[in-house]
């Protein structure tokens, strides 16, 4: 590979590292062409980009990027495929579903909004991560719940009080 080609790959990867907040480092060694194509199709359907490059080029792109990926450098051993996603869970779910038939791809590490997860044992934790919007929705739901209960109690209680007042007013003295 010529130096110009290496430079282009490094620039392309650096741009992706700066653009995406969710990056998965995986090992796809051992997947045949058919299974690799199936994995790429599944990733593409979910808006996930997959790039395969030499570890030295990936490492140089990580160093050139604006974010701190220093903890991911140690995962760059053997065959490496990168997955760039717009949400944190999709790649983990696809990997988990894909591994029902084989043990590949293996998760080496993941960068999720400045948090780093290292090792294949983190896959289950990554599938259970909640997105920022999901967490905001839960907090809003929790905040609304007590207010809704108070309003509901006042509304139902108001009917009871009105009934009691009406009954008392209609009663002969």
Backbone as a ProteinNet text record, in pm:
[ID]
protein_1_A
[PRIMARY]
XXXXXXXXXXXXXXXXXXXXXXXXXXXXXXXXXXXXXXXXXXXXXXXXXXXXXXXXXXXXXXXXXXXXXXXXXXXXXXXXXXXXXXXXXXXXXXXXXXXXXXXXXXXXXXXXXXXXXXXXXXXXXXXXXXXXXXXXXXXXXXXXXXXXXXXXXXXXXXXXXXXXXXXXXXXXX
[TERTIARY]
84.4	0	89.5	57	137.3	107.4	203.4	192.8	69.2	36.5	-79.8	-208.7	-216.3	-334.4	-349.8	-239.7	-242.4	-290.1	-240.5	-281.1	-430	-483.4	-626.9	-710.2	-665.5	-737.1	-734.4	-619.5	-607	-700.1	-702.9	-790.2	-937.1	-975.6	-1114.8	-1154.3	-1067.4	-1095.9	-1098.7	-1007.1	-1004.2	-1135.2	-1183	-1309.7	-1425.1	-1427.2	-1532.7	-1521.8	-1400.3	-1381.8	-1431.1	-1412.6	-1458.8	-1609.7	-1666	-1808.4	-1899.3	-1858.4	-1944.5	-1911.6	-2015.5	-1997.9	-2003.8	-2040.7	-2054.8	-1971.8	-1862.3	-1769.4	-1741.9	-1756.9	-1730.8	-1607.6	-1517.3	-1398.2	-1422.8	-1426.9	-1461.5	-1357.3	-1365.6	-1280.6	-1370.8	-1353.7	-1436.4	-1355	-1238.9	-1153.8	-1226.1	-1227.6	-1292.4	-1426.6	-1479.2	-1604.7	-1573.3	-1649.5	-1629.8	-1696.6	-1679.7	-1730.9	-1882.5	-1951.5	-2098.2	-2145.6	-2086.4	-2126.3	-2085.6	-1970.2	-1926.6	-2024.7	-2068.1	-2166.7	-2298.7	-2339.9	-2464.3	-2452.2	-2337.2	-2314.4	-2317.6	-2249.5	-2247.2	-2387.4	-2467.5	-2605.7	-2688.5	-2674.8	-2750.5	-2709.2	-2580.5	-2532.3	-2582.7	-2578.1	-2623.3	-2772.3	-2853.4	-2997.6	-3023.2	-2934.2	-2950.2	-2868.8	-2815.2	-2742.2	-2605.7	-2544.3	-2412.7	-2309.3	-2200.9	-2093.5	-1986.2	-1937	-1830.8	-1708.1	-1594.7	-1468.3	-1365	-1288.5	-1179	-1050.4	-952.5	-825	-714.5	-591.5	-477.8	-474.7	-433.3	-430.2	-342.2	-229.2	-140.1	-208.8	-287.9	-359.9	-472	-539.6	-646	-585.3	-472.6	-407.6	-366.9	-313.4	-275.1	-398	-509	-632.5	-687.5	-677.1	-721.4	-640.6	-511.1	-423.5	-453.4	-491.8	-519	-657.2	-746.1	-883.4	-890.7	-1004.4	-1024.9	-1057	-1100.8	-1144.5	-1033.4	-1049.2	-949.1	-985.6	-919.1	-941.4	-825.5	-745.1	-622.9	-648.8	-763.9	-793.4	-826	-866.8	-900.1	-776.9	-665.4	-544.4	-500.5	-515.7	-475	-559	-676.3	-762.4	-723.4	-632	-595.2	-490.4	-534.5	-448.9	-526	-457.8	-524.9	-610.3	-709.8	-799.8	-898.3	-911	-996.2	-1094.8	-1220.4	-1324.9	-1388.2	-1411.1	-1471.4	-1616.3	-1702.5	-1843.6	-1874.2	-1924.2	-1958.2	-2110.4	-2167.8	-2313.8	-2361.2	-2490.5	-2552.1	-2624.6	-2637.9	-2693.3	-2609.2	-2618.8	-2526.9	-2559.8	-2685.8	-2726.6	-2725.1	-2753.7	-2772	-2657.9	-2531.5	-2424.1	-2418.2	-2438	-2433.3	-2544.1	-2663.9	-2775	-2747.7	-2695.1	-2666.2	-2558.9	-2454.1	-2347.9	-2406.1	-2488.6	-2546.9	-2636.8	-2721.3	-2807.9	-2726.1	-2622.1	-2538.8	-2464.2	-2432.3	-2356.9	-2443.5	-2570.5	-2654	-2615.6	-2557.9	-2518	-2368.5	-2287.8	-2142.9	-2093.7	-1965.5	-1909	-1844.6	-1862.2	-1799.3	-1909.6	-1896.8	-1780.3	-1764.8	-1640.2	-1610.6	-1588.7	-1638.2	-1622.7	-1488.4	-1407.5	-1280.1	-1297.8	-1376.2	-1398	-1502	-1551.2	-1650.2	-1629.6	-1650.7	-1645.2	-1787.3	-1847.6	-1986.3	-1988.2	-2004	-2010.4	-1903	-1780	-1662	-1638.3	-1726.9	-1703.3	-1646.8	-1554.3	-1491.3	-1524.3	-1566.8	-1597.7	-1499.4	-1423.6	-1321.7	-1360.5	-1354.1	-1374.5	-1510.5	-1510.7	-1631.8	-1738.5	-1697.5	-1793.1	-1879.9	-1847.3	-1924.2	-2043.6	-2056.4	-2161	-2300.9	-2327.5	-2460.1	-2489.5	-2390.7	-2409.8	-2440.4	-2374.3	-2397	-2535.9	-2591	-2725.3	-2831.3	-2797.7	-2894.7	-2880.7	-2780.5	-2762.1	-2882.7	-2920.2	-3032.3	-2977.3	-3045.6	-3002.7	-3037.5	-2981.9	-3007	-3156.7	-3222	-3365.2	-3449.1	-3410.2	-3482.8	-3471.2	-3352.4	-3332.3	-3410.7	-3410.9	-3487.4	-3635.9	-3685.1	-3825.4	-3860.8	-3771.8	-3797.1	-3801.2	-3708.9	-3705.3	-3832.4	-3873.8	-3997.3	-4116.7	-4121.5	-4230.3	-4233.2	-4114.1	-4106.8	-4148.9	-4111.6	-4149.5	-4299	-4357.8	-4499.8	-4587.5	-4539.9	-4619.7	-4677.3	-4598.7	-4657.4	-4759.8	-4731.4	-4824.3	-4956.6	-4949.1	-5071.8	-5152.6	-5084.9	-5155	-5227.2	-5158.8	-5219.4	-5341.6	-5328.6	-5441.1	-5555.7	-5523.2	-5626.3	-5698.4	-5623.9	-5684.9	-5773.1	-5726.1	-5806.8	-5935.9	-5922.7	-6041.4	-6141.3	-6094.5	-6187.5	-6238.9	-6152	-6191.9	-6289.5	-6274.1	-6364.6	-6506.5	-6523.5	-6656.7	-6717.6	-6634.6	-6682.7	-6725.6	-6644.1	-6676.6	-6804.9	-6818.3	-6940.3	-7061.6	-7049	-7159.6	-7197.9	-7098.5	-7123.7	-7192.6	-7142.2	-7202.4	-7346.8	-7371.9	-7507.9	-7600.3	-7550.8	-7628.6	-7660.2	-7563.1	-7582.8	-7681	-7674	-7762.6	-7906.4	-7925.3	-8060.5	-8122.5	-8050.1	-8098.7	-8185.2	-8295.4	-8378.5	-8310.9	-8330.7	-8271.4	-8354.1
-117	0	123.9	218.9	339.8	436.1	524	619.6	709.3	747.7	833.1	760.8	631.8	553.1	541.5	518.9	510.3	642.7	753.3	885.8	910	864.8	879.8	798.4	677	591.4	654.4	704.6	767.6	889.2	971.5	1089.9	1049.8	947.3	900.9	848.8	769.5	715.4	826.6	921.8	1033.7	1111.6	1134.5	1206.1	1129.1	998.3	915.7	915.5	907.5	910.6	1043	1151.9	1282.5	1297.9	1232.5	1246.7	1163.6	1042	948.9	945.3	930.9	918	773	682	540.6	457.5	401.6	326.4	191.8	87.5	-48.3	-102.2	-162	-227.5	-377	-446.6	-588.6	-671.8	-801.3	-898.3	-985.6	-978.1	-1057.4	-1167.7	-1197.3	-1301.1	-1435.2	-1503.3	-1633.6	-1629.9	-1510.7	-1502.6	-1523.4	-1610.3	-1628.5	-1512.8	-1508.4	-1397.5	-1384.8	-1497	-1495.2	-1435.7	-1478.8	-1428.8	-1281.7	-1244.1	-1104.8	-1015.3	-1059.9	-983.3	-972.5	-1080	-1077.8	-979	-977.7	-884.2	-740.4	-715.2	-579.3	-533.5	-623.5	-589.1	-552.3	-631.4	-606.2	-472.2	-445.1	-318.2	-201.5	-216.7	-111.5	-80.5	-185.8	-166.9	-79.7	-88.4	-14.5	115	156.1	282.2	279.7	163.4	148.1	126	201.2	185.8	93.6	3.6	-87.6	-63.8	-45.3	-24.3	-123.7	-180.3	-269.6	-204.6	-194.3	-133.8	-195.9	-167.4	-216.4	-145.6	-218.9	-164.7	-40.3	-36.5	79.7	204.3	186.9	300.9	346.7	252.5	286.4	361.9	314	378.5	522.6	544	680.1	770.2	714.4	792.5	825.5	730.8	755.7	869	869.2	972.2	1109.7	1114.7	1242	1297.9	1215.5	1260.5	1358.8	1426.1	1526.3	1465.1	1341.2	1277.1	1189.7	1152.1	1069	921.4	856	713.4	628.8	681.6	612.5	473.5	454.3	323.2	218.2	262.1	166.8	115.9	185.7	147.6	5.9	-32.6	-167.1	-277.7	-245.1	-346.6	-375.6	-297.8	-311.9	-421.1	-542.8	-660.1	-755.7	-820.1	-915	-843.9	-913.9	-860.5	-762.9	-642.6	-541.1	-483.1	-477.7	-410.2	-305.3	-187.8	-78.4	-61	-35.4	-8	131	216.8	354.4	366.1	407.2	411.1	545.6	572.6	695.6	671.8	545.7	516.4	408.2	399.2	313.9	165.4	130.2	-10.2	-92.7	-32	-108.3	-203.3	-157.2	-251.4	-370.2	-343.7	-451.9	-553.1	-505.7	-597	-679.6	-615.2	-687.8	-792.9	-756.9	-853.7	-971.1	-941.7	-1047.9	-1139.2	-1081.8	-1161.4	-1243.1	-1181	-1248.7	-1366.1	-1354.8	-1459.8	-1576.6	-1573.1	-1689.5	-1807.9	-1777.7	-1883.3	-1914.8	-1816.8	-1836.2	-1758	-1767.4	-1691.3	-1561.8	-1534.1	-1417	-1321.3	-1194.5	-1115.4	-1104.3	-1089.7	-1072.4	-924.2	-879.3	-738.6	-719.2	-630.4	-596.7	-478.7	-380.6	-261.7	-172.2	-76.2	18	153.4	258	394.9	449.3	475.5	521.7	655.7	764.4	899	921.2	902.5	922.8	812.1	715.2	598.9	485.6	411.1	302.8	170.1	74.1	-61	-154.4	-229.9	-318.6	-463.6	-545.1	-688.3	-736.2	-862	-924.7	-942.6	-948.8	-966.8	-842.1	-731.8	-607.8	-601.5	-700.5	-698.1	-690.7	-769.2	-765.9	-629.3	-570.1	-437.4	-334.2	-345.5	-250.7	-264.7	-386	-403.7	-345	-327.3	-275.2	-126	-63.6	80.2	156	260.3	342.6	468.3	509.6	630.2	753	865.1	990.5	1022.9	1004.5	1033.3	940.7	812.9	719.1	759.9	801.2	844.7	972.2	1066.2	1189.7	1157.5	1066.2	1026.1	964.3	880.4	818.1	922.1	1017.7	1121.8	1206.2	1242.8	1321.6	1241.9	1114.1	1028.8	1022	1011	1006.2	1138.3	1247.4	1378.2	1405.3	1356.6	1379.1	1290.2	1175.4	1078.2	1132.8	1192.1	1244.1	1355.6	1442	1551.2	1496	1393.7	1333.3	1267.8	1207.2	1143.9	1247.6	1361	1466.9	1523.6	1550.1	1604.3	1505.1	1378.9	1274.8	1265.5	1272.9	1265.7	1386.4	1503.7	1624.2	1618.8	1569.1	1560.8	1460.1	1345.3	1245.5	1287.6	1348.3	1395.4	1510.5	1595.4	1707.4	1659.9	1552.1	1495.6	1443.6	1381.8	1328.8	1442.5	1549.2	1662.2	1729.9	1745.9	1807.9	1722.9	1593	1502.5	1514.1	1522.4	1534.9	1668	1777	1909.2	1909.8	1848.8	1843.3	1764	1651.8	1569.3	1644.5	1710.9	1789.2	1903.6	1968.9	2081.8	2037.1	1917.4	1866.9	1805.3	1778.9	1715.6	1813.6	1763.6	1854.7	1883.9	2003.5	2043.1	2008.4
0	0	0	-85.3	-96.8	17.7	42.9	152	135.7	12	-13.5	25	-7.3	26.3	178.2	246.7	392.2	451.9	397.1	444.6	424.7	311.5	284.1	384	412.4	507.4	646.3	687.1	819	827.3	723.3	722.9	729.5	652.8	651.9	790.2	851.7	984.6	1090	1081.5	1175.4	1168.6	1048	1029	1095.2	1077.4	1137.2	1289.6	1343.5	1488.7	1547.1	1474.2	1521.3	1506.1	1406.1	1373.7	1464.5	1496.9	1570	1719.1	1801.6	1946.9	1993.3	1902.8	1938.6	1841.7	1892.9	1809.2	1874.8	1796.7	1844.1	1771.7	1847.8	1792.3	1805.7	1692.7	1694.3	1620.6	1642.6	1573.8	1488	1357	1265.9	1199	1254.2	1196.9	1202.9	1092.6	1086.5	1016.3	989.7	914.4	766.1	703.2	559.7	484.8	354.4	273.4	284.6	286	293.6	426.2	536.6	668.8	686.8	631.3	638.6	563.2	446.7	369.3	444.7	509.1	587	703.2	769.2	879.4	828.3	718.2	661	621.9	563.9	525.9	648.6	753.6	875.7	937.7	938.5	991.1	906.2	776	684.6	704.2	722.7	746.2	868.3	967.3	1092.5	1097	983.2	976.3	1040.7	1046.8	1108.9	999	1005.5	907.7	964.3	880	923.2	835.5	899.8	829.2	882	790.6	827.1	778.1	867.7	831.7	916.5	877.7	955.4	1090.2	1191.5	1327.4	1338.4	1267	1274.2	1217.8	1112.1	1054.3	1148.4	1209.3	1305.1	1422.8	1471.3	1585.9	1552.8	1433.5	1393.4	1381.2	1331.6	1321.5	1460	1552.6	1690.2	1753.3	1728.5	1784.5	1725.4	1598	1530.4	1563.1	1616.4	1640	1757.4	1767.8	1872	2008.7	2010.9	2135.1	2192.7	2319.7	2386.9	2372	2279.5	2253.7	2305.2	2394.4	2437.1	2494	2559.4	2618.3	2511.9	2393.4	2286.4	2212.3	2224.7	2151.3	2187.1	2313.5	2356.9	2293.7	2242.7	2181	2036.3	1982	1840.8	1821.3	1835.6	1812.8	1723.9	1633.8	1544.8	1441.4	1392.9	1291.3	1356.7	1300.7	1362.1	1261.5	1303.5	1226.6	1317.6	1263.2	1339	1296.8	1393.8	1366.1	1419.1	1331.5	1367	1366.8	1481.1	1494	1548	1525.8	1577	1709.2	1751.3	1883.9	1950.2	2079.8	2155.5	2151.8	2135	2149	2021.1	1908.3	1783.8	1750.4	1752.1	1719.9	1816.4	1944.5	2044.2	2018.8	1986.8	1958.9	1833.7	1730.3	1605.7	1629.4	1702.7	1733.6	1810.4	1910.1	1992.4	1909.1	1824.3	1736.7	1637.6	1583.9	1485.2	1547.8	1675.3	1743.4	1787.5	1760.3	1791.1	1703.7	1586.1	1492.8	1500.8	1538.2	1551.5	1672.4	1702	1813.1	1764	1636.5	1574.6	1531.3	1539.9	1578	1729.1	1771.5	1914	1941	2053	2090.5	2159.8	2105.6	2168.9	2262.6	2217.7	2298.1	2234	2310.5	2259.6	2325	2246.9	2295.2	2287.7	2403.9	2410.7	2483.7	2409	2469	2574.4	2540.5	2624.3	2728.7	2739.4	2824.7	2740	2796.1	2721.8	2789.5	2708.8	2755.6	2686.4	2764.4	2708.9	2735	2631.1	2645.5	2598.7	2556.9	2504.2	2612.3	2737.9	2847.5	2869.6	2806.4	2819.2	2722.5	2636.3	2533.5	2594	2697.5	2760.4	2821.5	2884.4	2943.7	2835.3	2721.6	2612.9	2551.7	2549.7	2494.4	2586.3	2714.4	2811.5	2836.1	2774.7	2793.5	2740.9	2812.4	2767.6	2702.2	2597.4	2527.7	2610.6	2572.4	2642.6	2640.3	2526.7	2514.9	2603.2	2611.7	2697.4	2844.8	2885.9	3024.3	3055	2962	2981.5	2993.6	2908.8	2915.1	3049.3	3101.6	3232.1	3343.5	3340	3442.8	3436.4	3316.4	3301.3	3352.9	3321.1	3369.4	3521.5	3581.7	3728.1	3790.7	3726.1	3779.3	3763.7	3656.3	3632	3719.2	3754.7	3827.6	3958.4	4048.6	4172.9	4147.5	4051.9	4021.8	3969.6	3885.8	3832.8	3944.3	4039.3	4152.3	4237.7	4263.6	4344.2	4272.4	4143.9	4066	4063.3	4043.5	4042.7	4175.7	4284.5	4417.4	4443.5	4400.7	4419.6	4337.9	4214.5	4130.1	4185	4226.8	4279.9	4416.8	4494.9	4626.9	4616.4	4517.6	4497.3	4474.2	4403.1	4378.9	4507.7	4590.2	4717.9	4810.7	4815.4	4902.2	4855.2	4725.1	4671.7	4705.5	4698.3	4732.5	4879.2	4965.3	5109.1	5138.8	5077.8	5098.7	5049.9	4934.6	4880.2	4973.4	5020.9	5111.6	5240.2	5294.5	5417.1	5394.7	5279.8	5253.2	5230.3	5178.1	5152.5	5278.1	5377.1	5499.1	5579.8	5627.2	5707.6	5840.9	5887.2	6014	6130.9
[MASK]
+++++++++++++++++++++++++++++++++++++++++++++++++++++++++++++++++++++++++++++++++++++++++++++++++++++++++++++++++++++++++++++++++++++++++++++++++++++++++++++++++++++++++++++

